[in-house]
Amino acid sequence: MIGSRGRLWIAAGAFMAATAPAAAQAADAVNGLQLSRQWCSSCHLVEAGGTARDSAPSFPGISNDPATTPQRLRAWLAAPHPPMPGLDIAKAQEDDIVAYLMSLKSQ
């Protein structure tokens, strides 16, 4: 027979097991910044104090465009038009870049 403390531990363990995969897959804006520095900064201004090397729009400008949504950013990253090169990135990396871009949106 399981006592009330035992049931509490079982419930807590079940809750943690159910929520762990979602937490592990949460987008990481800090990693998105790192990826943006690596892959995007050769053309885009990706952060304050950076330098744009092309006529590409800045990340703050993209983020604050009223039409920018996470869905539109994902679609763009999946099928960009020239001169932006296609990016062969994992979905988690794409999610991180989108999370970073959305973190720049002014409140």
N, CA, C and O atoms as CSV, one atom per row, in Angstrom:
chain,resi,resn,atom,element,x,y,z
A,1,MET,N,N,0.841,-1.175,0.000
A,1,MET,CA,C,0.000,0.000,0.000
A,1,MET,C,C,0.892,1.246,0.000
A,1,MET,O,O,1.861,1.337,0.753
A,2,ILE,N,N,0.541,2.193,-0.855
A,2,ILE,CA,C,1.324,3.419,-0.982
A,2,ILE,C,C,0.667,4.501,-0.145
A,2,ILE,O,O,-0.535,4.749,-0.249
A,3,GLY,N,N,1.478,5.139,0.687
A,3,GLY,CA,C,0.976,6.219,1.519
A,3,GLY,C,C,0.850,7.512,0.730
A,3,GLY,O,O,1.177,7.562,-0.456
A,4,SER,N,N,0.373,8.560,1.399
A,4,SER,CA,C,0.175,9.844,0.723
A,4,SER,C,C,1.498,10.434,0.238
A,4,SER,O,O,1.545,11.061,-0.820
A,5,ARG,N,N,2.564,10.239,0.999
A,5,ARG,CA,C,3.877,10.741,0.549
A,5,ARG,C,C,4.332,9.991,-0.695
A,5,ARG,O,O,4.893,10.594,-1.610
A,6,GLY,N,N,4.103,8.706,-0.738
A,6,GLY,CA,C,4.483,7.905,-1.901
A,6,GLY,C,C,3.712,8.335,-3.136
A,6,GLY,O,O,4.281,8.426,-4.223
A,7,ARG,N,N,2.407,8.601,-2.976
A,7,ARG,CA,C,1.596,9.065,-4.106
A,7,ARG,C,C,2.082,10.428,-4.596
A,7,ARG,O,O,2.092,10.697,-5.798
A,8,LEU,N,N,2.482,11.279,-3.662
A,8,LEU,CA,C,3.007,12.594,-4.036
A,8,LEU,C,C,4.269,12.455,-4.875
A,8,LEU,O,O,4.414,13.140,-5.887
A,9,TRP,N,N,5.189,11.574,-4.469
A,9,TRP,CA,C,6.422,11.364,-5.226
A,9,TRP,C,C,6.133,10.774,-6.605
A,9,TRP,O,O,6.762,11.158,-7.592
A,10,ILE,N,N,5.201,9.861,-6.671
A,10,ILE,CA,C,4.838,9.271,-7.958
A,10,ILE,C,C,4.245,10.335,-8.878
A,10,ILE,O,O,4.586,10.402,-10.059
A,11,ALA,N,N,3.359,11.163,-8.332
A,11,ALA,CA,C,2.750,12.230,-9.130
A,11,ALA,C,C,3.802,13.223,-9.597
A,11,ALA,O,O,3.780,13.661,-10.747
A,12,ALA,N,N,4.725,13.581,-8.706
A,12,ALA,CA,C,5.782,14.522,-9.084
A,12,ALA,C,C,6.675,13.929,-10.166
A,12,ALA,O,O,7.057,14.627,-11.105
A,13,GLY,N,N,7.006,12.666,-10.046
A,13,GLY,CA,C,7.827,12.003,-11.059
A,13,GLY,C,C,7.120,11.927,-12.394
A,13,GLY,O,O,7.745,12.134,-13.434
A,14,ALA,N,N,5.829,11.634,-12.389
A,14,ALA,CA,C,5.061,11.566,-13.628
A,14,ALA,C,C,4.998,12.940,-14.289
A,14,ALA,O,O,5.129,13.054,-15.507
A,15,PHE,N,N,4.799,13.971,-13.491
A,15,PHE,CA,C,4.757,15.333,-14.033
A,15,PHE,C,C,6.090,15.700,-14.660
A,15,PHE,O,O,6.128,16.249,-15.761
A,16,MET,N,N,7.180,15.404,-13.973
A,16,MET,CA,C,8.504,15.741,-14.503
A,16,MET,C,C,8.781,14.960,-15.777
A,16,MET,O,O,9.344,15.515,-16.721
A,17,ALA,N,N,8.409,13.714,-15.830
A,17,ALA,CA,C,8.638,12.913,-17.031
A,17,ALA,C,C,7.810,13.430,-18.197
A,17,ALA,O,O,8.264,13.420,-19.341
A,18,ALA,N,N,6.603,13.880,-17.908
A,18,ALA,CA,C,5.730,14.377,-18.979
A,18,ALA,C,C,6.189,15.720,-19.517
A,18,ALA,O,O,5.992,16.004,-20.699
A,19,THR,N,N,6.789,16.544,-18.691
A,19,THR,CA,C,7.195,17.876,-19.140
A,19,THR,C,C,8.642,17.956,-19.581
A,19,THR,O,O,9.016,18.940,-20.219
A,20,ALA,N,N,9.467,16.984,-19.279
A,20,ALA,CA,C,10.884,17.049,-19.638
A,20,ALA,C,C,11.129,17.156,-21.139
A,20,ALA,O,O,11.934,17.994,-21.547
A,21,PRO,N,N,10.477,16.349,-21.991
A,21,PRO,CA,C,10.750,16.483,-23.421
A,21,PRO,C,C,10.401,17.866,-23.955
A,21,PRO,O,O,11.132,18.394,-24.794
A,22,ALA,N,N,9.324,18.458,-23.502
A,22,ALA,CA,C,8.947,19.789,-23.975
A,22,ALA,C,C,9.988,20.818,-23.557
A,22,ALA,O,O,10.340,21.700,-24.341
A,23,ALA,N,N,10.479,20.712,-22.339
A,23,ALA,CA,C,11.484,21.654,-21.871
A,23,ALA,C,C,12.792,21.475,-22.631
A,23,ALA,O,O,13.474,22.453,-22.935
A,24,ALA,N,N,13.145,20.218,-22.941
A,24,ALA,CA,C,14.384,19.960,-23.660
A,24,ALA,C,C,14.327,20.505,-25.082
A,24,ALA,O,O,15.367,20.787,-25.677
A,25,GLN,N,N,13.126,20.655,-25.633
A,25,GLN,CA,C,12.977,21.109,-27.003
A,25,GLN,C,C,12.641,22.592,-27.104
A,25,GLN,O,O,12.404,23.095,-28.203
A,26,ALA,N,N,12.616,23.290,-25.992
A,26,ALA,CA,C,12.295,24.714,-26.028
A,26,ALA,C,C,13.372,25.464,-26.806
A,26,ALA,O,O,14.559,25.152,-26.713
A,27,ALA,N,N,12.939,26.443,-27.563
A,27,ALA,CA,C,13.880,27.244,-28.354
A,27,ALA,C,C,14.787,28.046,-27.431
A,27,ALA,O,O,14.377,28.471,-26.350
A,28,ASP,N,N,16.005,28.244,-27.865
A,28,ASP,CA,C,17.034,28.910,-27.067
A,28,ASP,C,C,17.508,30.159,-27.805
A,28,ASP,O,O,18.296,30.063,-28.746
A,29,ALA,N,N,17.031,31.330,-27.381
A,29,ALA,CA,C,17.388,32.589,-28.038
A,29,ALA,C,C,18.882,32.895,-27.923
A,29,ALA,O,O,19.454,33.501,-28.829
A,30,VAL,N,N,19.521,32.488,-26.827
A,30,VAL,CA,C,20.963,32.733,-26.668
A,30,VAL,C,C,21.735,31.933,-27.722
A,30,VAL,O,O,22.673,32.446,-28.332
A,31,ASN,N,N,21.336,30.682,-27.930
A,31,ASN,CA,C,21.972,29.893,-28.986
A,31,ASN,C,C,21.630,30.482,-30.356
A,31,ASN,O,O,22.458,30.464,-31.266
A,32,GLY,N,N,20.410,31.004,-30.500
A,32,GLY,CA,C,20.025,31.659,-31.748
A,32,GLY,C,C,20.918,32.840,-32.068
A,32,GLY,O,O,21.253,33.058,-33.232
A,33,LEU,N,N,21.312,33.607,-31.062
A,33,LEU,CA,C,22.252,34.711,-31.271
A,33,LEU,C,C,23.591,34.168,-31.756
A,33,LEU,O,O,24.174,34.699,-32.701
A,34,GLN,N,N,24.076,33.118,-31.114
A,34,GLN,CA,C,25.361,32.533,-31.521
A,34,GLN,C,C,25.305,32.041,-32.971
A,34,GLN,O,O,26.226,32.283,-33.751
A,35,LEU,N,N,24.221,31.354,-33.322
A,35,LEU,CA,C,24.056,30.862,-34.696
A,35,LEU,C,C,23.960,32.029,-35.676
A,35,LEU,O,O,24.524,31.977,-36.769
A,36,SER,N,N,23.248,33.075,-35.282
A,36,SER,CA,C,23.104,34.256,-36.137
A,36,SER,C,C,24.446,34.938,-36.358
A,36,SER,O,O,24.748,35.386,-37.464
A,37,ARG,N,N,25.246,35.013,-35.307
A,37,ARG,CA,C,26.590,35.575,-35.463
A,37,ARG,C,C,27.397,34.753,-36.466
A,37,ARG,O,O,28.112,35.303,-37.304
A,38,GLN,N,N,27.273,33.433,-36.367
A,38,GLN,CA,C,28.042,32.518,-37.207
A,38,GLN,C,C,27.567,32.552,-38.664
A,38,GLN,O,O,28.390,32.639,-39.576
A,39,TRP,N,N,26.255,32.485,-38.892
A,39,TRP,CA,C,25.737,32.286,-40.243
A,39,TRP,C,C,25.185,33.536,-40.908
A,39,TRP,O,O,25.126,33.602,-42.136
A,40,CYS,N,N,24.778,34.529,-40.127
A,40,CYS,CA,C,24.034,35.652,-40.705
A,40,CYS,C,C,24.787,36.975,-40.690
A,40,CYS,O,O,24.482,37.877,-41.470
A,41,SER,N,N,25.766,37.091,-39.805
A,41,SER,CA,C,26.399,38.396,-39.601
A,41,SER,C,C,27.285,38.843,-40.756
A,41,SER,O,O,27.720,39.995,-40.779
A,42,SER,N,N,27.560,37.977,-41.700
A,42,SER,CA,C,28.364,38.417,-42.845
A,42,SER,C,C,27.575,39.392,-43.716
A,42,SER,O,O,28.164,40.151,-44.486
A,43,CYS,N,N,26.235,39.376,-43.599
A,43,CYS,CA,C,25.390,40.309,-44.362
A,43,CYS,C,C,24.490,41.159,-43.469
A,43,CYS,O,O,24.305,42.348,-43.724
A,44,HIS,N,N,23.933,40.555,-42.429
A,44,HIS,CA,C,22.948,41.229,-41.580
A,44,HIS,C,C,23.586,41.799,-40.318
A,44,HIS,O,O,24.558,41.253,-39.797
A,45,LEU,N,N,23.031,42.889,-39.844
A,45,LEU,CA,C,23.336,43.379,-38.510
A,45,LEU,C,C,22.481,42.525,-37.569
A,45,LEU,O,O,21.256,42.639,-37.567
A,46,VAL,N,N,23.128,41.670,-36.772
A,46,VAL,CA,C,22.367,40.733,-35.947
A,46,VAL,C,C,22.222,41.177,-34.500
A,46,VAL,O,O,21.403,40.627,-33.763
A,47,GLU,N,N,23.019,42.178,-34.079
A,47,GLU,CA,C,22.933,42.629,-32.690
A,47,GLU,C,C,23.428,44.066,-32.590
A,47,GLU,O,O,24.157,44.550,-33.456
A,48,ALA,N,N,23.027,44.726,-31.537
A,48,ALA,CA,C,23.463,46.103,-31.310
A,48,ALA,C,C,24.984,46.144,-31.238
A,48,ALA,O,O,25.617,45.282,-30.628
A,49,GLY,N,N,25.550,47.154,-31.867
A,49,GLY,CA,C,26.991,47.291,-31.855
A,49,GLY,C,C,27.691,46.517,-32.955
A,49,GLY,O,O,28.899,46.654,-33.145
A,50,GLY,N,N,26.927,45.698,-33.686
A,50,GLY,CA,C,27.520,44.947,-34.786
A,50,GLY,C,C,27.606,45.803,-36.035
A,50,GLY,O,O,27.210,46.969,-36.038
A,51,THR,N,N,28.122,45.218,-37.080
A,51,THR,CA,C,28.279,45.929,-38.344
A,51,THR,C,C,27.647,45.119,-39.455
A,51,THR,O,O,27.935,43.930,-39.595
A,52,ALA,N,N,26.795,45.738,-40.243
A,52,ALA,CA,C,26.227,45.074,-41.413
A,52,ALA,C,C,27.210,45.224,-42.558
A,52,ALA,O,O,27.811,46.286,-42.719
A,53,ARG,N,N,27.383,44.196,-43.343
A,53,ARG,CA,C,28.337,44.242,-44.440
A,53,ARG,C,C,27.642,44.220,-45.797
A,53,ARG,O,O,28.297,44.063,-46.828
A,54,ASP,N,N,26.339,44.374,-45.801
A,54,ASP,CA,C,25.579,44.293,-47.036
A,54,ASP,C,C,24.344,45.175,-46.873
A,54,ASP,O,O,24.160,45.813,-45.836
A,55,SER,N,N,23.521,45.205,-47.879
A,55,SER,CA,C,22.284,45.977,-47.785
A,55,SER,C,C,21.155,45.150,-47.183
A,55,SER,O,O,19.995,45.559,-47.231
A,56,ALA,N,N,21.479,44.003,-46.622
A,56,ALA,CA,C,20.473,43.140,-46.005
A,56,ALA,C,C,19.854,43.847,-44.800
A,56,ALA,O,O,20.537,44.603,-44.110
A,57,PRO,N,N,18.574,43.610,-44.542
A,57,PRO,CA,C,17.936,44.274,-43.392
A,57,PRO,C,C,18.523,43.805,-42.065
A,57,PRO,O,O,18.989,42.673,-41.933
A,58,SER,N,N,18.486,44.702,-41.093
A,58,SER,CA,C,18.989,44.354,-39.762
A,58,SER,C,C,18.010,43.414,-39.066
A,58,SER,O,O,16.818,43.409,-39.373
A,59,PHE,N,N,18.512,42.634,-38.143
A,59,PHE,CA,C,17.639,41.743,-37.382
A,59,PHE,C,C,16.612,42.527,-36.561
A,59,PHE,O,O,15.449,42.126,-36.519
A,60,PRO,N,N,17.001,43.644,-35.897
A,60,PRO,CA,C,15.965,44.418,-35.206
A,60,PRO,C,C,14.901,44.934,-36.183
A,60,PRO,O,O,13.717,44.964,-35.847
A,61,GLY,N,N,15.317,45.340,-37.384
A,61,GLY,CA,C,14.353,45.799,-38.375
A,61,GLY,C,C,13.406,44.697,-38.810
A,61,GLY,O,O,12.204,44.923,-38.949
A,62,ILE,N,N,13.946,43.503,-39.025
A,62,ILE,CA,C,13.114,42.351,-39.390
A,62,ILE,C,C,12.147,42.043,-38.260
A,62,ILE,O,O,10.954,41.846,-38.487
A,63,SER,N,N,12.665,42.003,-37.054
A,63,SER,CA,C,11.851,41.621,-35.891
A,63,SER,C,C,10.713,42.590,-35.633
A,63,SER,O,O,9.631,42.185,-35.208
A,64,ASN,N,N,10.951,43.860,-35.887
A,64,ASN,CA,C,9.941,44.871,-35.588
A,64,ASN,C,C,9.022,45.193,-36.760
A,64,ASN,O,O,8.177,46.082,-36.661
A,65,ASP,N,N,9.182,44.485,-37.849
A,65,ASP,CA,C,8.237,44.608,-38.955
A,65,ASP,C,C,6.912,44.011,-38.474
A,65,ASP,O,O,6.905,42.881,-37.986
A,66,PRO,N,N,5.795,44.729,-38.594
A,66,PRO,CA,C,4.513,44.201,-38.115
A,66,PRO,C,C,4.114,42.869,-38.755
A,66,PRO,O,O,3.328,42.116,-38.180
A,67,ALA,N,N,4.648,42.578,-39.932
A,67,ALA,CA,C,4.308,41.324,-40.609
A,67,ALA,C,C,5.134,40.137,-40.121
A,67,ALA,O,O,4.852,38.997,-40.490
A,68,THR,N,N,6.140,40.389,-39.305
A,68,THR,CA,C,7.011,39.306,-38.844
A,68,THR,C,C,6.327,38.481,-37.771
A,68,THR,O,O,5.890,38.991,-36.740
A,69,THR,N,N,6.250,37.191,-38.048
A,69,THR,CA,C,5.735,36.214,-37.092
A,69,THR,C,C,6.711,35.039,-37.076
A,69,THR,O,O,7.505,34.890,-38.005
A,70,PRO,N,N,6.666,34.216,-36.053
A,70,PRO,CA,C,7.528,33.029,-36.062
A,70,PRO,C,C,7.283,32.145,-37.285
A,70,PRO,O,O,8.227,31.583,-37.840
A,71,GLN,N,N,6.042,32.020,-37.703
A,71,GLN,CA,C,5.725,31.180,-38.857
A,71,GLN,C,C,6.350,31.747,-40.134
A,71,GLN,O,O,6.899,30.994,-40.938
A,72,ARG,N,N,6.273,33.051,-40.324
A,72,ARG,CA,C,6.863,33.665,-41.516
A,72,ARG,C,C,8.383,33.546,-41.500
A,72,ARG,O,O,8.999,33.319,-42.541
A,73,LEU,N,N,8.990,33.699,-40.328
A,73,LEU,CA,C,10.441,33.537,-40.241
A,73,LEU,C,C,10.854,32.113,-40.594
A,73,LEU,O,O,11.831,31.916,-41.315
A,74,ARG,N,N,10.119,31.114,-40.093
A,74,ARG,CA,C,10.435,29.713,-40.404
A,74,ARG,C,C,10.297,29.452,-41.905
A,74,ARG,O,O,11.129,28.770,-42.503
A,75,ALA,N,N,9.239,30.002,-42.507
A,75,ALA,CA,C,9.036,29.823,-43.949
A,75,ALA,C,C,10.194,30.463,-44.714
A,75,ALA,O,O,10.688,29.884,-45.681
A,76,TRP,N,N,10.624,31.630,-44.299
A,76,TRP,CA,C,11.730,32.326,-44.961
A,76,TRP,C,C,13.019,31.512,-44.839
A,76,TRP,O,O,13.738,31.340,-45.822
A,77,LEU,N,N,13.311,31.012,-43.642
A,77,LEU,CA,C,14.528,30.235,-43.446
A,77,LEU,C,C,14.501,28.934,-44.242
A,77,LEU,O,O,15.547,28.444,-44.670
A,78,ALA,N,N,13.325,28.381,-44.440
A,78,ALA,CA,C,13.198,27.136,-45.195
A,78,ALA,C,C,13.392,27.356,-46.694
A,78,ALA,O,O,13.902,26.477,-47.389
A,79,ALA,N,N,12.984,28.533,-47.198
A,79,ALA,CA,C,13.061,28.790,-48.637
A,79,ALA,C,C,13.388,30.259,-48.910
A,79,ALA,O,O,12.542,30.995,-49.419
A,80,PRO,N,N,14.597,30.689,-48.579
A,80,PRO,CA,C,14.962,32.090,-48.828
A,80,PRO,C,C,15.158,32.341,-50.312
A,80,PRO,O,O,15.457,31.421,-51.073
A,81,HIS,N,N,14.988,33.590,-50.721
A,81,HIS,CA,C,15.263,33.893,-52.123
A,81,HIS,C,C,16.625,34.560,-52.236
A,81,HIS,O,O,17.111,35.148,-51.270
A,82,PRO,N,N,17.247,34.472,-53.412
A,82,PRO,CA,C,18.570,35.086,-53.583
A,82,PRO,C,C,18.506,36.576,-53.314
A,82,PRO,O,O,17.470,37.193,-53.559
A,83,PRO,N,N,19.535,37.152,-52.837
A,83,PRO,CA,C,20.892,36.627,-52.741
A,83,PRO,C,C,21.173,35.859,-51.455
A,83,PRO,O,O,22.294,35.394,-51.249
A,84,MET,N,N,20.171,35.719,-50.587
A,84,MET,CA,C,20.405,34.971,-49.350
A,84,MET,C,C,20.595,33.497,-49.687
A,84,MET,O,O,19.770,32.907,-50.385
A,85,PRO,N,N,21.679,32.901,-49.195
A,85,PRO,CA,C,21.907,31.489,-49.493
A,85,PRO,C,C,20.940,30.602,-48.723
A,85,PRO,O,O,20.437,30.983,-47.666
A,86,GLY,N,N,20.690,29.434,-49.256
A,86,GLY,CA,C,19.895,28.447,-48.530
A,86,GLY,C,C,20.674,27.962,-47.319
A,86,GLY,O,O,21.890,27.784,-47.388
A,87,LEU,N,N,19.996,27.755,-46.242
A,87,LEU,CA,C,20.642,27.274,-45.025
A,87,LEU,C,C,20.221,25.836,-44.781
A,87,LEU,O,O,19.029,25.527,-44.750
A,88,ASP,N,N,21.173,24.982,-44.614
A,88,ASP,CA,C,20.893,23.588,-44.297
A,88,ASP,C,C,21.067,23.428,-42.790
A,88,ASP,O,O,22.110,22.988,-42.308
A,89,ILE,N,N,20.005,23.800,-42.055
A,89,ILE,CA,C,20.092,23.784,-40.594
A,89,ILE,C,C,19.018,22.874,-40.022
A,89,ILE,O,O,17.976,22.646,-40.635
A,90,ALA,N,N,19.295,22.372,-38.853
A,90,ALA,CA,C,18.345,21.511,-38.150
A,90,ALA,C,C,17.168,22.344,-37.648
A,90,ALA,O,O,17.294,23.552,-37.447
A,91,LYS,N,N,16.037,21.696,-37.448
A,91,LYS,CA,C,14.846,22.391,-36.964
A,91,LYS,C,C,15.109,23.083,-35.629
A,91,LYS,O,O,14.634,24.198,-35.411
A,92,ALA,N,N,15.846,22.452,-34.747
A,92,ALA,CA,C,16.146,23.073,-33.445
A,92,ALA,C,C,16.967,24.344,-33.627
A,92,ALA,O,O,16.755,25.321,-32.907
A,93,GLN,N,N,17.898,24.347,-34.575
A,93,GLN,CA,C,18.686,25.548,-34.839
A,93,GLN,C,C,17.804,26.647,-35.429
A,93,GLN,O,O,17.926,27.818,-35.067
A,94,GLU,N,N,16.924,26.258,-36.332
A,94,GLU,CA,C,15.966,27.215,-36.907
A,94,GLU,C,C,15.106,27.820,-35.801
A,94,GLU,O,O,14.894,29.032,-35.766
A,95,ASP,N,N,14.611,26.973,-34.901
A,95,ASP,CA,C,13.795,27.460,-33.783
A,95,ASP,C,C,14.577,28.437,-32.906
A,95,ASP,O,O,14.022,29.422,-32.421
A,96,ASP,N,N,15.866,28.162,-32.706
A,96,ASP,CA,C,16.693,29.045,-31.888
A,96,ASP,C,C,16.878,30.402,-32.566
A,96,ASP,O,O,16.806,31.438,-31.904
A,97,ILE,N,N,17.114,30.405,-33.869
A,97,ILE,CA,C,17.265,31.671,-34.594
A,97,ILE,C,C,15.962,32.454,-34.559
A,97,ILE,O,O,15.974,33.668,-34.356
A,98,VAL,N,N,14.842,31.772,-34.753
A,98,VAL,CA,C,13.536,32.438,-34.687
A,98,VAL,C,C,13.316,33.001,-33.289
A,98,VAL,O,O,12.827,34.122,-33.148
A,99,ALA,N,N,13.665,32.247,-32.258
A,99,ALA,CA,C,13.505,32.727,-30.883
A,99,ALA,C,C,14.353,33.982,-30.658
A,99,ALA,O,O,13.906,34.924,-30.004
A,100,TYR,N,N,15.568,33.995,-31.196
A,100,TYR,CA,C,16.408,35.186,-31.051
A,100,TYR,C,C,15.789,36.373,-31.767
A,100,TYR,O,O,15.692,37.462,-31.200
A,101,LEU,N,N,15.370,36.170,-33.008
A,101,LEU,CA,C,14.748,37.261,-33.756
A,101,LEU,C,C,13.521,37.800,-33.020
A,101,LEU,O,O,13.347,39.015,-32.922
A,102,MET,N,N,12.680,36.923,-32.508
A,102,MET,CA,C,11.476,37.370,-31.809
A,102,MET,C,C,11.821,38.055,-30.494
A,102,MET,O,O,11.045,38.878,-30.007
A,103,SER,N,N,12.977,37.728,-29.908
A,103,SER,CA,C,13.374,38.406,-28.660
A,103,SER,C,C,13.758,39.865,-28.904
A,103,SER,O,O,13.814,40.657,-27.963
A,104,LEU,N,N,14.021,40.221,-30.158
A,104,LEU,CA,C,14.388,41.599,-30.494
A,104,LEU,C,C,13.185,42.496,-30.721
A,104,LEU,O,O,13.327,43.714,-30.825
A,105,LYS,N,N,12.009,41.906,-30.799
A,105,LYS,CA,C,10.800,42.685,-31.055
A,105,LYS,C,C,10.569,43.669,-29.910
A,105,LYS,O,O,10.557,43.287,-28.740
A,106,SER,N,N,10.389,44.927,-30.261
A,106,SER,CA,C,10.129,45.956,-29.251
A,106,SER,C,C,8.750,45.734,-28.633
A,106,SER,O,O,7.800,45.333,-29.305
A,107,GLN,N,N,8.678,46.001,-27.373
A,107,GLN,CA,C,7.399,45.799,-26.664
A,107,GLN,C,C,6.494,46.987,-26.853
A,107,GLN,O,O,5.378,47.001,-26.333
